[in-house]
Amino acid sequence: MNSEELFAAAKTLLPGGVSSPVRAIQPYPFYVQSAKSAVLETIDGRSLVDCCLGYGPLILGHAHPAITAAIAAQMENGWLYGVPTELEIDLARRITGDHPSVDMLRFVSTGTEATMAAIRLARGFSGKTDIVKVDGGFHGAHDAMLIAAGSGATTYGIPDSAGVLPDFAAHTRRVSYNDPEDLEALLSKNDNIAAFIIEPVMGNIGPVLPDDGYLAAVREITTAHDVLLIFDEVITGYRIGIGGAQVKFGIKPDLTTLGKIVGGGLPIGVFGGKREIMEMVSPQGPVYNAGTFNANPATMAAGIAVSKYLHLHEDMYADLEEKTRVVAESLPSSAPGTFVRLGSMFKYFFRSAAPRNYTEAKECDTAAFCMFWEKAISEGVFLPPSQFETNFLSTAHGEAEMAKLVQVYSQC
């Protein structure tokens, strides 16, 4: 069967024919048969240079030998026990060693679980009820975070999904990214805010980068108002360097969420932070968290393998930065948009200036992006199918893959 036939079958079994909305490419998505290094092989016999990389986890590319070997070795010993293993201590020690803000952590199975648990913990620790997020910031598909971004930045949130109770959503407030005055104004009028959760670099509409001094101002403001600061580094963790954005920008949040790269490409989520806060998590404290697949041994083995590799080859981050620079410089001088990059994260925005927040990102010419995306895939390059998703590169993108990518962007 080809992709069109498979999608016709999928629509009878899966809502919209897919297992996640972003995969609903029109008129039908392509189906992957295998992947190696930086290339996807489709069921239709096409080879595509992959700049999506599972939406970020695969910093070493597909089926990297070190990760493959670690997973295979663990499979020989079983892949689910429901009891502790030494592996989780090993990976926890590595993560806490890389993040000065993280004294203790809990492994979960997804980034959504990590942010949901971090928010619950912030409420349980502080005794306060409300949460602040950034307009356009995505922190998983749970009720507290599915809040619309269309109205005033300091008003109560309204649900962005059917099934989310307005009363529940009312406990989520919103501010604009790169606007510390907006945050200060909100917190100065509310004494029931438990935490401010933020992607330090906005990855789900971007990358949208922080202004100079913005994150430092956020840290100062939240401290002054006794509000916990949660850095959602599910995307940026280990993507822009060991220690993520908090190390790169020199900020110590109270809580951190991780995912994607930390699990070597297998499902994972992590929430961690200051010892006094994390000691509130069950069974040590009253904030409940549990999961059958928490600290799954196969994921732990993959995470340890990627951690070892990144520490042994830390110079790869400079190489990845150079690759995105090469793509940026391939753009013609007449290109109508703006190229934004940070490490191995990059995006071409169809807007005359780089967006600084969600409102500006929404001003992009999405019709022009769609034409560009279709041209890219016709030439063998798969980019995330949205103007509002970050593109990624991996260590596996070699000369041939980079040449294709440069060819595509040189035609913008």
Buried (B, 14 or more C-beta within 10 A) or exposed (E): EEBEEBBEEBEEEEEEBBEEEBEBBEEBBBBBEEBBBBBBBBBEEBEBBBBBBEBBBBBBBBBBEBBBEBBEEBEEEEBEEEEEBEBBEBBBEBBBEBBEBBBBBBBBBBBBBBBBBBBBBBBBBBEBEBBBBBBBBBBBBBBBBBBEBEEEBBEBBBBEEEEBEEEBBBBBBBBBBBBBEBBBBBBEEBEEBBBBBBBBBBBBBBBBBBEEEBBBBBBEBBEEBEBBBBBBBBBBBBBBBBBBBBBBBEBBBBBBBBBBBBBBBBBBBBBBBBEEBBEBBEEEBEBEBEBEBBBBBBBBBBBBBBBBBBEEEEEBBEEBBEBBEBBBEBBEEEBEBBBBBBBBBBBBBBBEEBBBBBBBBBEBBEEBBBEBBEEBBEBBBBBBBBBBBBBBBBBBBEEEBBEBBBBBBEBB
